[in-house]
Amino acid sequence: MADTETLDDLVRRVDPDRWLASRFIGDLKARADVIALYAFNYELARVAGGVSNALMGEIRLTWWREAMEEIAAGKTPRKHPNVEAIAASGIDPVALAAMVEARFADLDDTPPSDEGRALAYIDSTAGALAVLAARRLDPSADPHAVKGAARAYGLAGLWRLKQFGRSRLPESWTQADLARRVAEQLRAARRQLRGLPVNAFPAIAPAALAGAYVRGRDPGEFEKKARLTWAVATGLL
């Protein structure tokens, strides 16, 4: 992150799908808090690919976990723009520390052995992120309501990551296997989302892009905007 780059600029650059979805959050304070959450997620996600060995990754992740634990304990936030923004957001720092803990799995090159382990990893990373974003937008949001959508988008994200040689998916899965599982999660999401408050929908709107990604197609910005607009407007994926 450059000295002159804001958290919003950062998320727009590194996580454009979630950034686009955040434009549908009308409350500017809530939008800024969700952006801080997405920037935090990026900081965790990039650790494994940015270190030369697991020990260095453990040191970095431990720094983030301790920063969240200090916020939970009521201590002055560390002098880091993302940590300070998280502290001001009111987002549960204990849940954020748990997200950090889940990311230690990224430092192990061994992919999960089966679907259950793969989904457990997604639930504790992309799933936890979606829950925290949804609850920041509407405290009444039911975590179960975002589960299928978060899994669909998380699976698509792991497929894209695999193209860069980093896999958190079972080795036996083919693209067709993954596409089937994403479709299953999207069907589950359409049932679950009936209980999601309208204000919280931008938290899971990127799942509308999951199907295209697992088919090997990266939608252009115009298509992304159209799909996200439709999803938020209709409450459908």
C-alpha positions in Angstrom: 0.0 0.0 0.0 1.5 3.3 -1.1 1.7 6.2 1.3 -0.8 8.2 -0.6 -3.2 5.2 -1.3 -6.4 5.1 0.8 -8.0 1.9 1.9 -10.7 2.5 -0.7 -8.1 2.9 -3.4 -6.4 -0.3 -2.2 -9.6 -2.4 -2.2 -10.5 -1.0 -5.6 -7.1 -2.2 -7.0 -6.8 -5.6 -5.3 -10.4 -6.7 -4.8 -12.5 -5.0 -7.5 -15.6 -7.3 -7.2 -16.1 -6.5 -3.5 -15.2 -2.8 -4.1 -17.9 -2.6 -6.9 -20.5 -4.2 -4.6 -19.6 -1.8 -1.8 -20.8 1.1 -4.0 -24.3 0.0 -3.3 -23.9 0.7 0.4 -25.6 4.1 0.8 -24.4 4.8 4.4 -20.9 6.2 3.9 -19.7 5.3 7.3 -20.9 1.7 6.9 -19.3 1.6 3.5 -15.9 2.8 4.9 -16.1 0.2 7.6 -16.8 -2.6 5.1 -13.9 -1.3 3.0 -11.6 -1.5 6.0 -12.8 -5.1 6.5 -12.0 -6.0 2.9 -8.6 -4.3 3.2 -7.9 -6.4 6.3 -8.9 -9.6 4.4 -6.5 -8.7 1.6 -3.7 -8.2 4.1 -4.2 -11.7 5.4 -4.7 -13.3 2.0 -1.5 -11.9 0.6 0.7 -13.2 3.3 1.3 -16.7 2.0 2.2 -15.4 -1.5 4.5 -12.7 -0.2 6.9 -14.6 2.0 9.8 -16.9 1.2 9.1 -19.4 4.0 6.4 -20.4 6.5 8.1 -18.9 9.5 8.0 -15.4 8.0 4.3 -15.9 7.2 3.6 -17.0 10.8 5.3 -13.8 12.0 3.2 -11.6 9.8 -0.1 -13.3 10.7 0.8 -13.3 14.3 1.2 -9.5 14.1 -2.3 -9.1 12.7 -3.8 -11.5 15.3 -2.2 -9.7 18.1 -3.3 -6.3 16.7 -6.9 -7.6 16.8 -6.5 -9.1 20.3 -5.2 -5.7 21.5 -8.3 -3.9 20.1 -10.5 -6.5 21.8 -8.7 -5.8 25.1 -9.4 -2.1 24.7 -5.8 -1.1 24.0 -4.7 1.7 21.7 -4.7 0.5 18.1 -1.4 0.0 16.5 -0.2 2.8 14.2 -1.4 1.2 10.9 -4.2 2.7 8.8 -6.0 -0.5 8.4 -5.8 -1.4 12.1 -7.0 2.0 13.1 -9.9 1.9 10.7 -10.9 -1.6 12.0 -10.7 -0.2 15.6 -13.0 2.6 14.7 -15.5 0.4 12.8 -16.9 -1.5 15.7 -16.5 -4.8 13.8 -15.9 -7.6 16.3 -12.1 -7.9 16.7 -12.4 -11.4 18.2 -14.0 -12.6 15.0 -11.2 -10.9 13.1 -8.6 -12.6 15.1 -10.3 -15.9 14.3 -10.0 -15.0 10.6 -6.3 -14.5 11.1 -6.0 -17.9 12.7 -7.7 -19.6 9.8 -5.1 -18.1 7.4 -2.3 -20.1 9.0 -3.6 -22.9 6.8 -2.4 -20.9 3.8 1.2 -21.5 4.9 0.8 -25.3 4.4 1.3 -26.3 0.7 -0.8 -29.4 1.2 -4.3 -28.8 -0.2 -7.4 -30.0 1.7 -8.1 -33.7 1.2 -11.8 -33.6 0.7 -14.8 -31.3 0.2 -15.6 -31.0 3.9 -12.2 -29.6 4.6 -12.3 -27.3 1.6 -15.7 -25.8 2.7 -14.5 -25.5 6.3 -11.6 -23.4 5.1 -13.9 -21.2 3.0 -16.4 -20.8 5.9 -13.6 -19.5 8.1 -12.2 -17.1 5.5 -14.5 -15.8 2.8 -17.5 -17.0 4.8 -16.5 -15.2 7.9 -15.7 -12.1 5.8 -19.2 -12.1 4.3 -20.9 -12.6 7.7 -19.0 -9.7 9.3 -19.8 -7.4 6.3 -23.4 -8.4 6.3 -23.7 -7.8 10.1 -22.0 -4.4 9.8 -24.6 -3.4 7.2 -27.5 -4.9 9.3 -26.9 -6.3 12.8 -29.9 -8.5 12.4 -28.4 -10.4 9.4 -28.5 -14.2 10.0 -25.0 -15.7 9.3 -26.7 -18.8 7.8 -28.3 -16.5 5.1 -25.0 -15.7 3.6 -23.4 -19.2 3.8 -24.2 -20.5 0.3 -23.3 -17.3 -1.5 -20.0 -17.0 0.4 -19.2 -20.6 -0.4 -19.9 -20.1 -4.1 -17.8 -17.0 -4.4 -15.1 -18.6 -2.2 -14.9 -21.7 -4.4 -14.6 -19.5 -7.5 -11.9 -17.5 -5.8 -9.9 -20.6 -4.9 -10.2 -21.8 -8.5 -8.7 -18.6 -9.8 -5.9 -18.8 -7.2 -5.2 -22.3 -8.4 -4.3 -20.9 -11.8 -1.4 -19.2 -10.1 -0.1 -22.4 -8.6 -1.6 -22.0 -5.2 -4.3 -24.5 -4.4 -6.7 -24.7 -1.4 -8.9 -27.2 -3.3 -8.7 -31.0 -3.3 -6.3 -32.2 -6.0 -8.8 -34.5 -7.6 -11.3 -31.8 -8.4 -11.6 -30.9 -12.1 -13.1 -27.7 -13.4 -16.3 -29.5 -14.1 -16.4 -30.8 -10.5 -15.9 -27.3 -9.2 -18.6 -25.8 -11.5 -21.1 -28.4 -10.2 -20.3 -27.5 -6.6 -20.6 -23.8 -7.2 -24.0 -24.3 -8.9 -25.1 -26.3 -5.8 -24.0 -23.5 -3.5 -25.8 -20.9 -5.6 -29.0 -22.9 -5.4 -28.6 -23.1 -1.7 -27.9 -19.4 -1.5 -31.2 -18.6 -3.4 -33.1 -20.3 -0.6 -31.1 -18.8 2.2 -31.1 -15.3 1.0 -34.8 -14.9 1.5 -33.9 -14.2 5.1 -31.2 -11.6 4.4 -32.1 -8.0 5.1 -31.9 -5.8 2.0 -29.3 -3.5 3.5 -26.9 -6.5 3.9 -27.1 -7.8 0.3 -24.0 -5.9 -1.0 -22.0 -8.2 1.3 -22.8 -11.3 -0.8 -23.5 -9.7 -4.2 -20.1 -10.7 -5.7 -21.4 -14.3 -5.7 -23.3 -13.3 -8.8 -20.0 -13.5 -10.6 -19.0 -17.0 -9.4 -20.5 -18.9 -12.2 -18.7 -17.0 -14.9 -15.3 -17.4 -13.1 -15.6 -21.2 -12.7 -16.4 -21.5 -16.4 -13.1 -19.9 -17.1 -14.4 -16.5 -18.1 -13.5 -13.2 -16.4 -16.4 -10.7 -16.9 -15.4 -7.2 -18.0 -16.2 -4.3 -15.8 -19.4 -3.4 -17.6 -20.8 -6.9 -17.2 -19.7 -7.0 -13.6 -21.5 -3.8 -12.9 -24.6 -5.1 -14.6 -24.7 -8.4 -12.7 -24.1 -6.7 -9.4 -26.7 -4.1 -10.0 -29.2 -6.8 -10.9 -28.3 -8.9 -7.9 -28.6 -6.0 -5.4 -31.8 -4.6 -7.0 -33.6 -8.0 -7.1 -32.0 -9.8 -4.2 -31.2 -12.7 -6.5 -28.0 -14.4 -7.6 
